[in-house]
Each structure stands twice: as C-alpha cells, then as structure tokens.
Amino acid sequence: MSRVGRLLNRKVPVWRSSTADDGGGGQDTVWAQVATVRARRSQPTARERQAADQAEARLDETWYFAPGTDVRRGDELRPPGRAPAEVFAIFEPSQDGTYLRADCTVRQADSS
C-alpha cells in the first residue's frame, strides 16, 4: 500500500462521460460509473466556505488518491449526499508513487 493508503478514509464513486450516437445524426453524452475508489477530501478554507454559501457558487476541492488510481480530467466524483465534484486537473507529486491529487470544482446547489 502507498504511503497515503491509511489516510484514504472514504470511498467515492468515479463517473466518466462518453458520447454515443443518438440514432438521429447527433450524439448524446452518457455518464457511467467506472469505479469506487478510496480517497481523502481536503477541507475547504473558511474563505472558500463563505464564498460557497452564495447561491450557485463554485467551490474548489482537492481530493487525494493512491498512486495509479484511474481518475482523469473531466471525471466526476460523486460522494453520497453531496454535489458532484468535477475533476479539472490531475497531479502527481515530485516523488513518484506517493499519491495522486485531483483538483475539482463543486457547484453548490441553490438553497431556495
């Protein structure tokens, strides 16, 4: 197990989009769950939480995974009971095999 394995304290479903012909000359986007992986979500700062309290605000989140986890840019992380987090960037640290980091954006639901 990687160095961060014991810190990955939750399981999160990973969803990936693909396009399929709609039979009428166009295409539909189809989402499918590709895996459920162990992960850790960093807590947002107080300033980020305050900004996200606004209706339809976007909140940046950082998620961590074991190295080699199949999470890609454009995927969605869909933790139960929370809004989906869209992965917009994937990073590995300078020391290979340590962890995988995904920077994500969550759109807060309108509470009205």
Backbone as JSON Lines, residues from 0, in Angstrom:
{"i":0,"aa":"M","n":[0.85,-1.18,0.0],"ca":[0.0,0.0,0.0],"c":[0.89,1.24,0.0]}
{"i":1,"aa":"S","n":[0.38,2.3,-0.63],"ca":[1.16,3.53,-0.71],"c":[1.29,4.18,0.66]}
{"i":2,"aa":"R","n":[2.12,5.18,0.71],"ca":[2.34,5.91,1.96],"c":[1.07,6.59,2.46]}
{"i":3,"aa":"V","n":[0.18,6.94,1.54],"ca":[-1.04,7.64,1.95],"c":[-2.23,6.69,2.14]}
{"i":4,"aa":"G","n":[-2.04,5.42,1.91],"ca":[-3.13,4.46,1.96],"c":[-3.96,4.53,3.23]}
{"i":5,"aa":"R","n":[-3.31,4.65,4.37],"ca":[-4.04,4.68,5.64],"c":[-4.82,5.97,5.83]}
{"i":6,"aa":"L","n":[-4.51,7.01,5.05],"ca":[-5.2,8.3,5.16],"c":[-6.43,8.39,4.27]}
{"i":7,"aa":"L","n":[-6.6,7.44,3.36],"ca":[-7.72,7.47,2.42],"c":[-8.95,6.93,3.15]}
{"i":8,"aa":"N","n":[-9.7,7.84,3.75],"ca":[-10.72,7.47,4.72],"c":[-12.15,7.41,4.19]}
{"i":9,"aa":"R","n":[-12.35,7.48,2.9],"ca":[-13.7,7.37,2.36],"c":[-13.66,6.72,0.99]}
{"i":10,"aa":"K","n":[-14.81,6.21,0.58],"ca":[-14.95,5.64,-0.75],"c":[-15.81,6.57,-1.58]}
{"i":11,"aa":"V","n":[-15.37,6.83,-2.8],"ca":[-16.1,7.77,-3.66],"c":[-16.28,7.14,-5.04]}
{"i":12,"aa":"P","n":[-17.52,7.17,-5.56],"ca":[-17.75,6.68,-6.92],"c":[-17.17,7.65,-7.94]}
{"i":13,"aa":"V","n":[-16.53,7.09,-8.96],"ca":[-15.96,7.87,-10.06],"c":[-16.83,7.63,-11.29]}
{"i":14,"aa":"W","n":[-17.32,8.71,-11.9],"ca":[-18.16,8.62,-13.09],"c":[-17.43,9.27,-14.25]}
{"i":15,"aa":"R","n":[-17.59,8.69,-15.44],"ca":[-16.9,9.17,-16.64],"c":[-17.92,9.3,-17.78]}
{"i":16,"aa":"S","n":[-17.79,10.36,-18.55],"ca":[-18.71,10.57,-19.67],"c":[-18.15,9.98,-20.95]}
{"i":17,"aa":"S","n":[-19.06,9.62,-21.82],"ca":[-18.71,9.2,-23.17],"c":[-19.84,9.65,-24.08]}
{"i":18,"aa":"T","n":[-19.56,9.72,-25.36],"ca":[-20.6,10.12,-26.31],"c":[-21.08,8.9,-27.06]}
{"i":19,"aa":"A","n":[-22.37,8.91,-27.37],"ca":[-22.97,7.82,-28.12],"c":[-23.9,8.41,-29.17]}
{"i":20,"aa":"D","n":[-23.97,7.77,-30.33],"ca":[-24.88,8.23,-31.37],"c":[-26.31,8.14,-30.87]}
{"i":21,"aa":"D","n":[-27.11,9.16,-31.21],"ca":[-28.49,9.18,-30.75],"c":[-29.46,8.58,-31.78]}
{"i":22,"aa":"G","n":[-28.94,8.11,-32.9],"ca":[-29.77,7.5,-33.93],"c":[-30.38,8.5,-34.89]}
{"i":23,"aa":"G","n":[-30.2,9.75,-34.63],"ca":[-30.76,10.79,-35.5],"c":[-29.69,11.69,-36.09]}
{"i":24,"aa":"G","n":[-28.46,11.25,-36.09],"ca":[-27.37,12.04,-36.64],"c":[-26.63,12.88,-35.61]}
{"i":25,"aa":"G","n":[-27.08,12.88,-34.38],"ca":[-26.42,13.64,-33.32],"c":[-25.78,12.71,-32.3]}
{"i":26,"aa":"Q","n":[-25.39,13.28,-31.2],"ca":[-24.77,12.49,-30.15],"c":[-25.33,12.88,-28.79]}
{"i":27,"aa":"D","n":[-25.38,11.92,-27.91],"ca":[-25.77,12.13,-26.52],"c":[-24.56,11.88,-25.63]}
{"i":28,"aa":"T","n":[-24.49,12.61,-24.53],"ca":[-23.46,12.34,-23.54],"c":[-24.04,11.39,-22.51]}
{"i":29,"aa":"V","n":[-23.32,10.31,-22.27],"ca":[-23.75,9.28,-21.34],"c":[-22.73,9.19,-20.21]}
{"i":30,"aa":"W","n":[-23.21,9.21,-18.96],"ca":[-22.33,9.07,-17.8],"c":[-22.46,7.65,-17.26]}
{"i":31,"aa":"A","n":[-21.34,7.06,-16.91],"ca":[-21.34,5.72,-16.33],"c":[-20.34,5.67,-15.18]}
{"i":32,"aa":"Q","n":[-20.7,4.93,-14.13],"ca":[-19.77,4.76,-13.02],"c":[-18.69,3.78,-13.46]}
{"i":33,"aa":"V","n":[-17.43,4.19,-13.31],"ca":[-16.31,3.35,-13.74],"c":[-15.6,2.69,-12.56]}
{"i":34,"aa":"A","n":[-15.78,3.23,-11.37],"ca":[-15.1,2.66,-10.2],"c":[-15.62,3.31,-8.93]}
{"i":35,"aa":"T","n":[-15.34,2.67,-7.82],"ca":[-15.47,3.28,-6.5],"c":[-14.1,3.14,-5.87]}
{"i":36,"aa":"V","n":[-13.49,4.27,-5.53],"ca":[-12.1,4.27,-5.07],"c":[-11.99,4.87,-3.68]}
{"i":37,"aa":"R","n":[-10.91,4.51,-3.0],"ca":[-10.61,5.11,-1.69],"c":[-9.98,6.47,-1.93]}
{"i":38,"aa":"A","n":[-10.38,7.44,-1.1],"ca":[-9.93,8.81,-1.31],"c":[-9.95,9.59,0.0]}
{"i":39,"aa":"R","n":[-9.39,10.78,-0.07],"ca":[-9.44,11.73,1.04],"c":[-9.72,13.09,0.44]}
{"i":40,"aa":"R","n":[-10.66,13.81,1.03],"ca":[-11.0,15.15,0.57],"c":[-10.44,16.17,1.56]}
{"i":41,"aa":"S","n":[-9.73,17.15,1.04],"ca":[-9.25,18.23,1.9],"c":[-10.4,19.15,2.25]}
{"i":42,"aa":"Q","n":[-10.39,19.67,3.45],"ca":[-11.42,20.6,3.88],"c":[-11.17,21.97,3.26]}
{"i":43,"aa":"P","n":[-12.24,22.65,2.83],"ca":[-12.06,23.99,2.28],"c":[-11.7,24.98,3.39]}
{"i":44,"aa":"T","n":[-11.08,26.07,3.0],"ca":[-10.76,27.12,3.96],"c":[-12.02,27.87,4.35]}
{"i":45,"aa":"A","n":[-11.95,28.64,5.4],"ca":[-13.1,29.43,5.85],"c":[-13.54,30.4,4.75]}
{"i":46,"aa":"R","n":[-12.61,31.0,4.05],"ca":[-12.94,31.93,2.97],"c":[-13.66,31.2,1.83]}
{"i":47,"aa":"E","n":[-13.19,30.01,1.5],"ca":[-13.84,29.23,0.44],"c":[-15.26,28.83,0.85]}
{"i":48,"aa":"R","n":[-15.43,28.43,2.1],"ca":[-16.78,28.07,2.58],"c":[-17.72,29.26,2.53]}
{"i":49,"aa":"Q","n":[-17.23,30.43,2.91],"ca":[-18.06,31.63,2.9],"c":[-18.48,31.97,1.47]}
{"i":50,"aa":"A","n":[-17.56,31.9,0.54],"ca":[-17.88,32.19,-0.86],"c":[-18.87,31.18,-1.41]}
{"i":51,"aa":"A","n":[-18.75,29.93,-0.99],"ca":[-19.62,28.88,-1.5],"c":[-21.03,28.96,-0.93]}
{"i":52,"aa":"D","n":[-21.23,29.73,0.12],"ca":[-22.57,29.88,0.69],"c":[-23.49,30.69,-0.22]}
{"i":53,"aa":"Q","n":[-22.9,31.38,-1.21],"ca":[-23.71,32.13,-2.15],"c":[-24.42,31.15,-3.08]}
{"i":54,"aa":"A","n":[-25.6,31.49,-3.55],"ca":[-26.37,30.61,-4.44],"c":[-25.57,30.32,-5.7]}
{"i":55,"aa":"E","n":[-25.53,29.04,-6.06],"ca":[-24.85,28.57,-7.27],"c":[-23.35,28.9,-7.29]}
{"i":56,"aa":"A","n":[-22.76,29.06,-6.13],"ca":[-21.33,29.35,-6.05],"c":[-20.54,28.1,-6.37]}
{"i":57,"aa":"R","n":[-19.33,28.29,-6.82],"ca":[-18.42,27.17,-7.09],"c":[-17.42,27.08,-5.96]}
{"i":58,"aa":"L","n":[-17.14,25.85,-5.57],"ca":[-16.2,25.6,-4.5],"c":[-15.11,24.68,-5.04]}
{"i":59,"aa":"D","n":[-13.87,25.08,-4.9],"ca":[-12.75,24.22,-5.31],"c":[-12.45,23.25,-4.18]}
{"i":60,"aa":"E","n":[-12.22,21.99,-4.56],"ca":[-11.87,20.95,-3.6],"c":[-10.65,20.21,-4.11]}
{"i":61,"aa":"T","n":[-9.88,19.69,-3.18],"ca":[-8.74,18.84,-3.53],"c":[-9.0,17.46,-2.96]}
{"i":62,"aa":"W","n":[-8.87,16.45,-3.82],"ca":[-9.03,15.05,-3.43],"c":[-7.71,14.34,-3.62]}
{"i":63,"aa":"Y","n":[-7.43,13.38,-2.75],"ca":[-6.2,12.6,-2.83],"c":[-6.55,11.12,-2.99]}
{"i":64,"aa":"F","n":[-5.74,10.42,-3.79],"ca":[-5.94,9.01,-4.09],"c":[-4.6,8.28,-4.02]}
{"i":65,"aa":"A","n":[-4.67,6.97,-3.98],"ca":[-3.46,6.16,-4.07],"c":[-2.86,6.35,-5.47]}
{"i":66,"aa":"P","n":[-1.55,6.23,-5.59],"ca":[-0.93,6.38,-6.91],"c":[-1.48,5.32,-7.87]}
{"i":67,"aa":"G","n":[-1.65,5.71,-9.11],"ca":[-2.13,4.78,-10.12],"c":[-3.65,4.65,-10.2]}
{"i":68,"aa":"T","n":[-4.38,5.35,-9.33],"ca":[-5.84,5.3,-9.37],"c":[-6.32,5.89,-10.69]}
{"i":69,"aa":"D","n":[-7.31,5.26,-11.31],"ca":[-7.82,5.71,-12.6],"c":[-8.86,6.81,-12.41]}
{"i":70,"aa":"V","n":[-8.35,8.02,-12.19],"ca":[-9.18,9.22,-12.13],"c":[-8.59,10.17,-13.15]}
{"i":71,"aa":"R","n":[-9.46,10.74,-14.0],"ca":[-8.99,11.57,-15.11],"c":[-9.68,12.93,-15.12]}
{"i":72,"aa":"R","n":[-9.05,13.85,-15.84],"ca":[-9.65,15.16,-16.06],"c":[-10.99,14.94,-16.76]}
{"i":73,"aa":"G","n":[-12.04,15.64,-16.29],"ca":[-13.37,15.51,-16.87],"c":[-14.26,14.52,-16.13]}
{"i":74,"aa":"D","n":[-13.67,13.67,-15.29],"ca":[-14.46,12.74,-14.48],"c":[-15.25,13.51,-13.43]}
{"i":75,"aa":"E","n":[-16.24,12.84,-12.86],"ca":[-16.97,13.39,-11.72],"c":[-16.81,12.45,-10.54]}
{"i":76,"aa":"L","n":[-16.54,13.02,-9.39],"ca":[-16.54,12.28,-8.14],"c":[-17.91,12.54,-7.52]}
{"i":77,"aa":"R","n":[-18.62,11.47,-7.17],"ca":[-19.99,11.63,-6.68],"c":[-20.15,11.01,-5.29]}
{"i":78,"aa":"P","n":[-19.64,11.71,-4.28],"ca":[-19.8,11.2,-2.92],"c":[-21.27,11.19,-2.52]}
{"i":79,"aa":"P","n":[-21.71,10.16,-1.83],"ca":[-23.11,10.09,-1.41],"c":[-23.52,11.31,-0.58]}
{"i":80,"aa":"G","n":[-24.68,11.88,-0.91],"ca":[-25.21,13.01,-0.16],"c":[-24.58,14.35,-0.44]}
{"i":81,"aa":"R","n":[-23.72,14.42,-1.45],"ca":[-23.05,15.69,-1.77],"c":[-23.17,15.97,-3.26]}
{"i":82,"aa":"A","n":[-22.97,17.21,-3.63],"ca":[-22.97,17.58,-5.04],"c":[-21.75,16.96,-5.72]}
{"i":83,"aa":"P","n":[-21.87,16.6,-7.0],"ca":[-20.72,16.03,-7.72],"c":[-19.56,17.02,-7.81]}
{"i":84,"aa":"A","n":[-18.36,16.48,-7.79],"ca":[-17.14,17.28,-7.94],"c":[-16.54,16.96,-9.3]}
{"i":85,"aa":"E","n":[-16.42,17.97,-10.16],"ca":[-15.85,17.77,-11.49],"c":[-14.32,17.91,-11.41]}
{"i":86,"aa":"V","n":[-13.62,16.9,-11.9],"ca":[-12.15,16.91,-11.89],"c":[-11.66,17.8,-13.03]}
{"i":87,"aa":"F","n":[-10.9,18.86,-12.69],"ca":[-10.37,19.72,-13.75],"c":[-8.86,19.6,-13.9]}
{"i":88,"aa":"A","n":[-8.18,18.93,-12.98],"ca":[-6.73,18.73,-13.12],"c":[-6.29,17.57,-12.24]}
{"i":89,"aa":"I","n":[-5.3,16.83,-12.73],"ca":[-4.7,15.7,-12.0],"c":[-3.21,15.97,-11.87]}
{"i":90,"aa":"F","n":[-2.68,15.74,-10.68],"ca":[-1.25,15.97,-10.43],"c":[-0.65,14.79,-9.68]}
{"i":91,"aa":"E","n":[0.61,14.53,-9.95],"ca":[1.41,13.61,-9.14],"c":[2.5,14.43,-8.49]}
{"i":92,"aa":"P","n":[2.89,14.08,-7.27],"ca":[3.95,14.84,-6.61],"c":[5.3,14.58,-7.29]}
{"i":93,"aa":"S","n":[6.3,15.32,-6.89],"ca":[7.62,15.17,-7.5],"c":[8.23,13.8,-7.19]}
{"i":94,"aa":"Q","n":[7.8,13.15,-6.13],"ca":[8.29,11.81,-5.81],"c":[7.25,10.79,-6.28]}
{"i":95,"aa":"D","n":[7.58,10.04,-7.33],"ca":[6.64,9.08,-7.91],"c":[6.17,8.07,-6.87]}
{"i":96,"aa":"G","n":[4.92,7.62,-7.06],"ca":[4.39,6.57,-6.21],"c":[3.93,7.01,-4.84]}
{"i":97,"aa":"T","n":[3.82,8.31,-4.61],"ca":[3.42,8.8,-3.3],"c":[1.9,8.93,-3.21]}
{"i":98,"aa":"Y","n":[1.28,9.69,-4.1],"ca":[-0.17,9.86,-4.14],"c":[-0.55,10.48,-5.47]}
{"i":99,"aa":"L","n":[-1.85,10.57,-5.72],"ca":[-2.4,11.24,-6.88],"c":[-3.34,12.32,-6.35]}
{"i":100,"aa":"R","n":[-3.23,13.53,-6.88],"ca":[-4.07,14.64,-6.43],"c":[-5.0,15.06,-7.56]}
{"i":101,"aa":"A","n":[-6.26,15.27,-7.23],"ca":[-7.23,15.76,-8.21],"c":[-7.8,17.08,-7.71]}
{"i":102,"aa":"D","n":[-7.66,18.13,-8.51],"ca":[-8.29,19.41,-8.21],"c":[-9.66,19.39,-8.86]}
{"i":103,"aa":"C","n":[-10.67,19.73,-8.08],"ca":[-12.07,19.6,-8.53],"c":[-12.84,20.88,-8.25]}
{"i":104,"aa":"T","n":[-13.97,21.01,-8.93],"ca":[-14.9,22.1,-8.7],"c":[-16.26,21.53,-8.4]}
{"i":105,"aa":"V","n":[-16.9,22.06,-7.36],"ca":[-18.24,21.65,-6.96],"c":[-19.14,22.88,-7.11]}
{"i":106,"aa":"R","n":[-20.27,22.69,-7.78],"ca":[-21.26,23.78,-7.86],"c":[-22.26,23.56,-6.73]}
{"i":107,"aa":"Q","n":[-22.3,24.52,-5.81],"ca":[-23.22,24.44,-4.68],"c":[-24.65,24.61,-5.18]}
{"i":108,"aa":"A","n":[-25.54,23.78,-4.69],"ca":[-26.94,23.87,-5.07],"c":[-27.59,25.11,-4.5]}
{"i":109,"aa":"D","n":[-28.55,25.63,-5.22],"ca":[-29.32,26.78,-4.76],"c":[-30.2,26.33,-3.62]}
{"i":110,"aa":"S","n":[-30.12,26.98,-2.48],"ca":[-30.85,26.56,-1.29],"c":[-32.25,27.13,-1.22]}
{"i":111,"aa":"S","n":[-32.67,27.91,-2.2],"ca":[-34.02,28.49,-2.13],"c":[-35.08,27.55,-2.63]}
